[in-house]
Amino acid sequence: MMATALVSVQIIPKASSTEEVIELVDEAIKIIESSGVNYEVHPLETTMEGELEHLLAVIAQMNKKMIELGSPNVISQVKILYQPSGITMGRLTEKYRS
């Protein structure tokens, strides 16, 4: 079954240092890894491919994990492409890959 959504997320946990932010973001990416969805990490955001409801649940888990790890709050910037007929990251970027 082809994915119906691409969701890009930039998660910004509040932390006392840049190093701590990086450690928290690494933990957020581990949640994406364990979700089983296809994803790509980019410098400013991570893009996931899958079913919209599942991807939104992954983002919810990421936010909750940041709080569990000590961040008092989290900002998540999210972009969604929802296309019920099916969509993949590759289809959108293939002409740019050599």
MDTraj code that builds the backbone (N, CA, C; nanometers):
import mdtraj as md
import numpy as np

residues = "MET MET ALA THR ALA LEU VAL SER VAL GLN ILE ILE PRO LYS ALA SER SER THR GLU GLU VAL ILE GLU LEU VAL ASP GLU ALA ILE LYS ILE ILE GLU SER SER GLY VAL ASN TYR GLU VAL HIS PRO LEU GLU THR THR MET GLU GLY GLU LEU GLU HIS LEU LEU ALA VAL ILE ALA GLN MET ASN LYS LYS MET ILE GLU LEU GLY SER PRO ASN VAL ILE SER GLN VAL LYS ILE LEU TYR GLN PRO SER GLY ILE THR MET GLY ARG LEU THR GLU LYS TYR ARG SER".split()
xyz = np.array([
    [0.0842, -0.1197, 0.0000],
    [0.0000, 0.0000, 0.0000],
    [0.0879, 0.1249, 0.0000],
    [0.0601, 0.2155, -0.0883],
    [0.1395, 0.3372, -0.0993],
    [0.1000, 0.4362, 0.0103],
    [0.1982, 0.5112, 0.0573],
    [0.1745, 0.6143, 0.1581],
    [0.0783, 0.7195, 0.1040],
    [0.0001, 0.7756, 0.1934],
    [-0.0931, 0.8813, 0.1538],
    [-0.0488, 1.0185, 0.2035],
    [0.0636, 1.0234, 0.2774],
    [0.1061, 1.1525, 0.3313],
    [0.2573, 1.1591, 0.3450],
    [0.3069, 1.2802, 0.3278],
    [0.4435, 1.3148, 0.3648],
    [0.4296, 1.4197, 0.4748],
    [0.5011, 1.3996, 0.5837],
    [0.4972, 1.4947, 0.6940],
    [0.6403, 1.5290, 0.7315],
    [0.6720, 1.6577, 0.7265],
    [0.8021, 1.7050, 0.7711],
    [0.7846, 1.7695, 0.9076],
    [0.8766, 1.7374, 0.9983],
    [0.8668, 1.7919, 1.1331],
    [1.0026, 1.8444, 1.1775],
    [0.9993, 1.9615, 1.2366],
    [1.1151, 2.0165, 1.3057],
    [1.0721, 2.0273, 1.4514],
    [1.1378, 1.9515, 1.5375],
    [1.1022, 1.9516, 1.6787],
    [1.2059, 2.0348, 1.7527],
    [1.1577, 2.1273, 1.8353],
    [1.2457, 2.2203, 1.9052],
    [1.2145, 2.2141, 2.0549],
    [1.2822, 2.1246, 2.1271],
    [1.2600, 2.1157, 2.2708],
    [1.3327, 2.2291, 2.3435],
    [1.2705, 2.2809, 2.4474],
    [1.3370, 2.3816, 2.5295],
    [1.4418, 2.3101, 2.6145],
    [1.5639, 2.3637, 2.6140],
    [1.6730, 2.3022, 2.6889],
    [1.7723, 2.4106, 2.7291],
    [1.8602, 2.3759, 2.8200],
    [1.9540, 2.4747, 2.8738],
    [2.0760, 2.4974, 2.7862],
    [2.1022, 2.4081, 2.6907],
    [2.2185, 2.4248, 2.6048],
    [2.1924, 2.3652, 2.4673],
    [2.2726, 2.4079, 2.3718],
    [2.2623, 2.3529, 2.2368],
    [2.2897, 2.2030, 2.2374],
    [2.3871, 2.1608, 2.3169],
    [2.4200, 2.0189, 2.3246],
    [2.3003, 1.9379, 2.3748],
    [2.2304, 1.9921, 2.4729],
    [2.1130, 1.9226, 2.5265],
    [2.0017, 1.9157, 2.4217],
    [1.9837, 2.0223, 2.3462],
    [1.8833, 2.0215, 2.2389],
    [1.9162, 1.9112, 2.1386],
    [2.0428, 1.9021, 2.1001],
    [2.0842, 1.7999, 2.0033],
    [2.0559, 1.6599, 2.0577],
    [2.0865, 1.6371, 2.1855],
    [2.0597, 1.5064, 2.2466],
    [1.9104, 1.4748, 2.2453],
    [1.8275, 1.5745, 2.2748],
    [1.6828, 1.5533, 2.2743],
    [1.6316, 1.5252, 2.1330],
    [1.6799, 1.5996, 2.0349],
    [1.6381, 1.5773, 1.8965],
    [1.6793, 1.4371, 1.8516],
    [1.7977, 1.3923, 1.8933],
    [1.8391, 1.2552, 1.8615],
    [1.7403, 1.1536, 1.9180],
    [1.6901, 1.1787, 2.0367],
    [1.5906, 1.0889, 2.0971],
    [1.4595, 1.0940, 2.0190],
    [1.4227, 1.2107, 1.9704],
    [1.3010, 1.2232, 1.8892],
    [1.3153, 1.1437, 1.7597],
    [1.4325, 1.1493, 1.6987],
    [1.4554, 1.0747, 1.5748],
    [1.4513, 0.9245, 1.6014],
    [1.4943, 0.8809, 1.7189],
    [1.4847, 0.7386, 1.7539],
    [1.3391, 0.6924, 1.7542],
    [1.2486, 0.7805, 1.7938],
    [1.1062, 0.7458, 1.7928],
    [1.0597, 0.7245, 1.6482],
    [1.1049, 0.8095, 1.5576],
    [1.0708, 0.7914, 1.4166],
    [1.1271, 0.6586, 1.3668],
    [1.2534, 0.6324, 1.3990],
    [1.3167, 0.5058, 1.3574],
    [1.2366, 0.3850, 1.4034],
    [1.1930, 0.3879, 1.5291],
    [1.1221, 0.2725, 1.5856],
    [0.9788, 0.2607, 1.5353],
    [0.9272, 0.3664, 1.4702],
    [0.7886, 0.3635, 1.4201],
    [0.7744, 0.2774, 1.2955],
    [0.8861, 0.2527, 1.2266],
    [0.8808, 0.1714, 1.1058],
    [0.8470, 0.2466, 0.9780],
    [0.8291, 0.3779, 0.9854],
    [0.7959, 0.4534, 0.8644],
    [0.9228, 0.4849, 0.7864],
    [0.9067, 0.5059, 0.6584],
    [1.0166, 0.5528, 0.5756],
    [1.0401, 0.6994, 0.6113],
    [1.1679, 0.7387, 0.6284],
    [1.1967, 0.8763, 0.6663],
    [1.3338, 0.9181, 0.6172],
    [1.3545, 1.0486, 0.6102],
    [1.4843, 1.1065, 0.5773],
    [1.5111, 1.2212, 0.6732],
    [1.6310, 1.2208, 0.7307],
    [1.6727, 1.3295, 0.8188],
    [1.7458, 1.4330, 0.7337],
    [1.7049, 1.5577, 0.7469],
    [1.7677, 1.6699, 0.6786],
    [1.8180, 1.7680, 0.7847],
    [1.8986, 1.8659, 0.7479],
    [1.9565, 1.9543, 0.8491],
    [1.8546, 2.0294, 0.9356],
    [1.7411, 2.0678, 0.8793],
    [1.6455, 2.1488, 0.9542],
    [1.5151, 2.0792, 0.9870],
    [1.4939, 1.9592, 0.9337],
    [1.3701, 1.8873, 0.9598],
    [1.3865, 1.7425, 0.9152],
    [1.2938, 1.6604, 0.9583],
    [1.2904, 1.5207, 0.9161],
    [1.1578, 1.4977, 0.8452],
    [1.1638, 1.4307, 0.7307],
    [1.0430, 1.4017, 0.6538],
    [1.0098, 1.2541, 0.6664],
    [0.8824, 1.2267, 0.6955],
    [0.8321, 1.0908, 0.7095],
    [0.7289, 1.0646, 0.6006],
    [0.7146, 0.9370, 0.5669],
    [0.6224, 0.8938, 0.4614],
    [0.5336, 0.7855, 0.5211],
    [0.4020, 0.7986, 0.5075],
    [0.3137, 0.6960, 0.5609],
    [0.1688, 0.7407, 0.5596],
    [0.0930, 0.6818, 0.6504],
    [-0.0474, 0.7192, 0.6654],
    [-0.0555, 0.8382, 0.7605],
    [-0.1356, 0.9372, 0.7248],
    [-0.1411, 1.0628, 0.7989],
    [-0.1625, 1.0424, 0.9485],
    [-0.2606, 0.9612, 0.9853],
    [-0.2918, 0.9423, 1.1270],
    [-0.1728, 0.8823, 1.2020],
    [-0.1037, 0.7878, 1.1394],
    [0.0132, 0.7260, 1.2019],
    [0.1251, 0.8279, 1.2201],
    [0.1498, 0.9089, 1.1170],
    [0.2572, 1.0083, 1.1253],
    [0.2274, 1.1126, 1.2331],
    [0.1030, 1.1529, 1.2454],
    [0.0662, 1.2483, 1.3501],
    [0.0832, 1.1853, 1.4886],
    [0.0554, 1.0570, 1.5003],
    [0.0764, 0.9868, 1.6280],
    [0.2251, 0.9807, 1.6626],
    [0.3102, 0.9638, 1.5621],
    [0.4547, 0.9629, 1.5851],
    [0.4987, 1.0986, 1.6389],
    [0.4469, 1.2062, 1.5813],
    [0.4810, 1.3402, 1.6284],
    [0.4347, 1.3595, 1.7727],
    [0.3173, 1.3094, 1.8057],
    [0.2687, 1.3181, 1.9434],
    [0.3634, 1.2447, 2.0381],
    [0.4084, 1.1264, 1.9984],
    [0.5033, 1.0500, 2.0808],
    [0.6333, 1.1263, 2.0990],
    [0.6806, 1.1911, 1.9936],
    [0.8037, 1.2686, 2.0007],
    [0.7905, 1.3806, 2.1039],
    [0.6796, 1.4517, 2.0992],
    [0.6573, 1.5617, 2.1931],
    [0.6520, 1.5114, 2.3373],
    [0.5799, 1.4035, 2.3594],
    [0.5689, 1.3481, 2.4948],
    [0.7044, 1.3030, 2.5470],
    [0.7868, 1.2447, 2.4603],
    [0.9194, 1.1980, 2.5005],
    [1.0077, 1.3150, 2.5440],
    [0.9972, 1.4283, 2.4753],
    [1.0763, 1.5449, 2.5125],
    [1.0444, 1.5900, 2.6547],
    [0.9165, 1.5875, 2.6893],
    [0.8740, 1.6253, 2.8249],
    [0.9248, 1.5228, 2.9256],
    [0.9107, 1.3939, 2.8916],
    [0.9599, 1.2878, 2.9809],
    [1.1092, 1.3026, 3.0083],
    [1.1840, 1.3522, 2.9106],
    [1.3283, 1.3674, 2.9244],
    [1.3693, 1.5006, 2.9878],
    [1.2706, 1.5792, 3.0314],
    [1.3017, 1.6989, 3.1083],
    [1.2805, 1.8328, 3.0417],
    [1.2422, 1.8342, 2.9148],
    [1.2142, 1.9616, 2.8497],
    [1.0802, 2.0151, 2.9029],
    [1.0749, 2.1419, 2.9458],
    [0.9483, 2.1946, 2.9979],
    [0.8427, 2.2184, 2.8905],
    [0.8881, 2.2392, 2.7661],
    [0.7932, 2.2552, 2.6558],
    [0.8637, 2.2263, 2.5241],
    [0.7832, 2.2107, 2.4195],
    [0.8352, 2.1717, 2.2883],
    [0.7581, 2.2472, 2.1808],
    [0.8307, 2.2965, 2.0829],
    [0.7671, 2.3527, 1.9633],
    [0.7878, 2.2514, 1.8508],
    [0.6811, 2.2183, 1.7792],
    [0.6916, 2.1306, 1.6630],
    [0.6379, 2.2048, 1.5422],
    [0.7246, 2.2277, 1.4459],
    [0.6822, 2.2874, 1.3200],
    [0.6582, 2.1730, 1.2227],
    [0.5379, 2.1685, 1.1663],
    [0.4966, 2.0537, 1.0864],
    [0.4444, 2.1002, 0.9508],
    [0.4877, 2.0289, 0.8462],
    [0.4343, 2.0488, 0.7114],
    [0.3740, 1.9174, 0.6677],
    [0.2558, 1.9233, 0.6088],
    [0.1855, 1.8012, 0.5682],
    [0.1465, 1.8097, 0.4216],
    [0.1800, 1.7050, 0.3487],
    [0.1259, 1.6848, 0.2139],
    [0.0394, 1.5602, 0.2231],
    [-0.0899, 1.5785, 0.2078],
    [-0.1846, 1.4671, 0.2126],
    [-0.2373, 1.4436, 0.0724],
    [-0.2158, 1.3234, 0.0217],
    [-0.2569, 1.2887, -0.1141],
    [-0.3098, 1.1453, -0.1124],
    [-0.4413, 1.1288, -0.0938],
    [-0.4993, 0.9954, -0.0800],
    [-0.4684, 0.8994, -0.1947],
    [-0.4386, 0.9515, -0.3139],
    [-0.4066, 0.8633, -0.4265],
    [-0.2663, 0.8032, -0.4146],
    [-0.1880, 0.8526, -0.3191],
    [-0.0544, 0.7987, -0.2947],
    [0.0549, 0.8980, -0.3265],
    [0.1596, 0.8965, -0.2439],
    [0.2718, 0.9886, -0.2620],
    [0.3960, 0.9293, -0.1952],
    [0.5117, 0.9568, -0.2538],
    [0.6384, 0.9155, -0.1927],
    [0.7364, 1.0315, -0.1994],
    [0.8344, 1.0295, -0.1095],
    [0.9397, 1.1303, -0.1135],
    [1.0141, 1.1209, -0.2459],
    [1.0411, 0.9989, -0.2893],
    [1.1141, 0.9784, -0.4133],
    [1.0466, 1.0396, -0.5336],
    [0.9149, 1.0297, -0.5372],
    [0.8417, 1.0847, -0.6515],
    [0.8598, 1.2361, -0.6604],
    [0.8691, 1.3009, -0.5452],
    [0.8837, 1.4465, -0.5456],
    [1.0258, 1.4926, -0.5719],
    [1.1241, 1.4065, -0.5448],
    [1.2635, 1.4510, -0.5535],
    [1.3469, 1.3790, -0.6587],
    [1.2894, 1.2832, -0.7311],
    [1.3685, 1.2009, -0.8225],
    [1.4447, 1.2815, -0.9268],
    [1.3887, 1.3897, -0.9753],
    [1.4585, 1.4665, -1.0797],
    [1.5823, 1.5375, -1.0262],
    [1.5966, 1.5483, -0.8941],
    [1.7124, 1.6136, -0.8345],
    [1.8206, 1.5161, -0.7932],
    [1.7952, 1.3883, -0.8033],
    [1.8931, 1.2869, -0.7615],
    [1.9682, 1.2355, -0.8832],
    [2.0980, 1.2179, -0.8646],
    [2.1778, 1.1706, -0.9786],
    [2.2053, 1.0230, -0.9689],
])
top = md.Topology()
chain = top.add_chain()
for i, resn in enumerate(residues, 1):
    res = top.add_residue(resn, chain, resSeq=i)
    for name in ("N", "CA", "C"):
        top.add_atom(name, md.element.get_by_symbol(name[0]), res)
traj = md.Trajectory(xyz[None], top)
